[in-house]
Amino acid sequence: MHILFIHDAFPAQFGRLGLELTERYGWRCSYLIQSLSACPTPTRAMLEKLEIHQVPLSQEHRQKGGIPWPQIYGLFLEQCRTVYDVLRTKPELKPDLVVAHGGRGAPTLFLSELFDCPIVIYCEYYFGLNRRDISYRIDLPPAEPAPFFPRSINAPTLATLVEADTGYSATHWQRASFPKRFQHKIEVHFDGIDTTEYQPGPAVRQFGGVSIPEGTRVVTYVARGLESVRGFDIFMKAADRIGRARSDVLFIVVGGEEIHYGWDALHTGRPSFKQWVLEQDKYDLSRFLFLGTILPEQLAQILRLTDLHIYPSVPFVLSWSLLDAMCSGAVVIGSDVPPVREVIEPGVNGLVTPFFDVDQLADTALRVLGDPAAFAPLGRAARRTIEERYSLDVAIPALKDYFERIAAQPARKGVTAPNHPASRRSG
Amino acid sequence: MPPPPLNLLWVEPHFPGRLGAVADWFVRRRGYRCWFYCHTADPPEFWPPSMAKGLNVSVFNVGGVAREPSAPWHRLLERSLCYSYGCWEVLEVNRPKPIDLIIGRSTGLGSSLFAPVYRPGAPVVNFFDYYNQPREFDLADEAGPHTPAAYFHWRRSASAIELLDLENCDLPWTPTTWQRDLFPAEYRADFEVLHDGVDTRLFAPRPRSGPRMIQGRPIPEGARVVTFVAQTLERLRGFDRFWSLANTLLRARSDVLCVVVGESVVRRGLDIDFHQKDYPALLRAQDPIYDTDRFWMLGNKPRMAVAEVLAASDLHIAPSRVYPVARSVLEAMSCGSVVLASDSAPCREVITHEVNGLLLDPNDAGAWSLQALRVLDEPEAFRPLGDAAADLIRERYDQDVTLPRLAELFDRLVEREYRVSRRERETVE
């Protein structure tokens, strides 16, 4: 079996998946990417065992200041054309299956002109008009594109989905974000947590040049970017309350200052949401350790050390970091929103509080920090949840079966024309 | 008790476009109040009767790439979003109210997409014309090895605005089943298939006797009038086929008069070879008209003038490529003209061969000439086809048959008040 994975970045969602498919089943996995990622970084095994082909960077990736929202579909089409042009010059890349991801639509729109194999789309997310994702933060100053963006941003996703043979989402909630009419062609397959890398156990107590004394309670917050969608401001407010109530707490914050989702720059008029948040209140920054972006092995150490992991997120794509923390046996407080509820059963394998309720978040955190032993069973149950439902050993065989099943089916070659009763190509 | 008159917001890039006649019917027949928002408008002689008598037109401007004469294929959605934004901007300034329902038609320009930002909660009905198939129908059937890959890329990606409109509207509406079936299977069940109807009082058969006139010009007694009507005289509507047939008929019979209505410059982007070109001029250069005195090209004409032409027609020619059946075909049928059309799925939905019209393989020019000459030889023998066509239009396609059904749908949508729109109901709780 030869799978061609297409993704802006490597390894991202597909690197580990391809490595597992290669090592476990001897599959050939090729990649068409734009850049190597730092979040997470590729391992030596990935670079040695997987075929990586780079395409020219799209304008979106070359441009620092962001792309005006009306131009996003045009850039998506340029990327589709680039992928088409590159693959046309690589006849050796003739896959049995194409698996593609794109935050704003996978660039596969023209591939049925080249390949007769099925095309699978990683259906990460479909933006909603309101009450979720980047429209959820009604407490922040309004951003000009707010009413227009969700009405137009899904165009690449829709165009890709119509043409694709099938798709899969990592969680049921992500699948349910798509219009009901398309859900029949989207399956749910999580891509797998490495339960060896993330596991409970003794941890180093030194990070960023700071030694953490025994007896210090560690509270962690992890996000790709410190931004409003991931409730960084909510975390800081709760941390401030927790810190005032207990003098033995250290807050470790992991994540870059880039804004990946939403309109924080428009909300705040600042390029860094983190800086804006820190200017809003008088925080005792001596109680915080901001580590920026770190390597996965460092993250594993931090999550092993933590006494409490706080995950305030609006209803949006679930972060790997939440599952990594649970896999590490951490006690987790997440926001009481559907994607988090899909993983956390409150009082069983974690805790939830309403996203905007800083006081309840702080009170709950203080209860956990006040009696760690009482809450330790939640961390153990969290670990079991990951082992049973989200581990690589569970996810990879299921994905393998899925890919094999789809590859055995004839490609649909674009759904519209062959289905037309008057089409010459209809059956 | 009849429901109270509604207040309707219509959005279409051009007025009266396709929806203008429908809005006009709602004003005249139902007393509804209609605001029509467009980017461009025809001159007043093209306006429907209810203009300024319940139907008010506002023009919106556009910015960005939409201001440029043409946009690269990959920026067409961006252009559409500029139209949509321009419409929203003027709605915000004019603030028409109340609005019970929004009806939009994008024709690839997506102008109704952001209207709900101005009037949230109002149900949205969108009229859909066409969904591009990458390698099939219209002119794609004639693409060859010389056709650039970008042409197919464009075709595969050009319907993005239709997808957004489908997702953002409460009721998709299209005139024919064939058009509905062009859309992705996931959307078809949602569609209301309902023709927007023919004004049968305007497009009515002429009296059996008496002189015929077109644009004030008398038609000689005994002349055989052959007509071709299209928005644009282009390949898509088979104007090249008509041109060739017309020359054959003009040569074969000295009593044939060909009358052509339509704009000469090709506007639709589907024809990449002749886009923005004067297509009749190109045909003329290749194959001059045999007798120009008997070949009347009237240009683009208001509905009244089109009705006069079609009422005078003995044979209406519609040799279209595979594309939605032209409104002029139904109007010709309504006038009782014998229609000779392409034997294609969209035409078959309306015309039954030798029952209410004639259908032939559009690529068999010889068969078209023979069939046309037969009709012109014996108009009386073929008159029953025209009569049956007129009956069909009155029974199934008359505005007064189709639009009351549309009115019922509108009333029902508003009655339900769709406070939580469909997409919001689909939002994950």
Boltz contact constraints between the chains, C-beta under 6 A:
constraints:
  - contact:
      token1: [A, 70]
      token2: [B, 78]
      max_distance: 6.0
  - contact:
      token1: [A, 70]
      token2: [B, 81]
      max_distance: 6.0
  - contact:
      token1: [A, 71]
      token2: [B, 78]
      max_distance: 6.0
  - contact:
      token1: [A, 73]
      token2: [B, 77]
      max_distance: 6.0
  - contact:
      token1: [A, 73]
      token2: [B, 160]
      max_distance: 6.0
  - contact:
      token1: [A, 74]
      token2: [B, 74]
      max_distance: 6.0
  - contact:
      token1: [A, 74]
      token2: [B, 75]
      max_distance: 6.0
  - contact:
      token1: [A, 74]
      token2: [B, 78]
      max_distance: 6.0
  - contact:
      token1: [A, 77]
      token2: [B, 74]
      max_distance: 6.0
  - contact:
      token1: [A, 77]
      token2: [B, 157]
      max_distance: 6.0
  - contact:
      token1: [A, 78]
      token2: [B, 74]
      max_distance: 6.0
  - contact:
      token1: [A, 109]
      token2: [B, 156]
      max_distance: 6.0
  - contact:
      token1: [A, 109]
      token2: [B, 157]
      max_distance: 6.0
  - contact:
      token1: [A, 110]
      token2: [B, 153]
      max_distance: 6.0
  - contact:
      token1: [A, 128]
      token2: [B, 427]
      max_distance: 6.0
  - contact:
      token1: [A, 129]
      token2: [B, 423]
      max_distance: 6.0
  - contact:
      token1: [A, 131]
      token2: [B, 427]
      max_distance: 6.0
  - contact:
      token1: [A, 147]
      token2: [B, 117]
      max_distance: 6.0
  - contact:
      token1: [A, 148]
      token2: [B, 114]
      max_distance: 6.0
  - contact:
      token1: [A, 151]
      token2: [B, 113]
      max_distance: 6.0
  - contact:
      token1: [A, 151]
      token2: [B, 168]
      max_distance: 6.0
  - contact:
      token1: [A, 152]
      token2: [B, 81]
      max_distance: 6.0
  - contact:
      token1: [A, 155]
      token2: [B, 77]
      max_distance: 6.0
  - contact:
      token1: [A, 155]
      token2: [B, 160]
      max_distance: 6.0
  - contact:
      token1: [A, 155]
      token2: [B, 164]
      max_distance: 6.0
  - contact:
      token1: [A, 158]
      token2: [B, 163]
      max_distance: 6.0
  - contact:
      token1: [A, 159]
      token2: [B, 160]
      max_distance: 6.0
  - contact:
      token1: [A, 162]
      token2: [B, 184]
      max_distance: 6.0
  - contact:
      token1: [A, 176]
      token2: [B, 428]
      max_distance: 6.0
  - contact:
      token1: [A, 177]
      token2: [B, 428]
      max_distance: 6.0
  - contact:
      token1: [A, 180]
      token2: [B, 426]
      max_distance: 6.0
  - contact:
      token1: [A, 181]
      token2: [B, 186]
      max_distance: 6.0
  - contact:
      token1: [A, 182]
      token2: [B, 186]
      max_distance: 6.0
  - contact:
      token1: [A, 338]
      token2: [B, 428]
      max_distance: 6.0
  - contact:
      token1: [A, 414]
      token2: [B, 134]
      max_distance: 6.0
  - contact:
      token1: [A, 415]
      token2: [B, 184]
      max_distance: 6.0
  - contact:
      token1: [A, 416]
      token2: [B, 133]
      max_distance: 6.0
  - contact:
      token1: [A, 416]
      token2: [B, 184]
      max_distance: 6.0
  - contact:
      token1: [A, 417]
      token2: [B, 133]
      max_distance: 6.0
  - contact:
      token1: [A, 417]
      token2: [B, 136]
      max_distance: 6.0
  - contact:
      token1: [A, 419]
      token2: [B, 185]
      max_distance: 6.0
  - contact:
      token1: [A, 420]
      token2: [B, 181]
      max_distance: 6.0
  - contact:
      token1: [A, 421]
      token2: [B, 181]
      max_distance: 6.0
  - contact:
      token1: [A, 422]
      token2: [B, 345]
      max_distance: 6.0
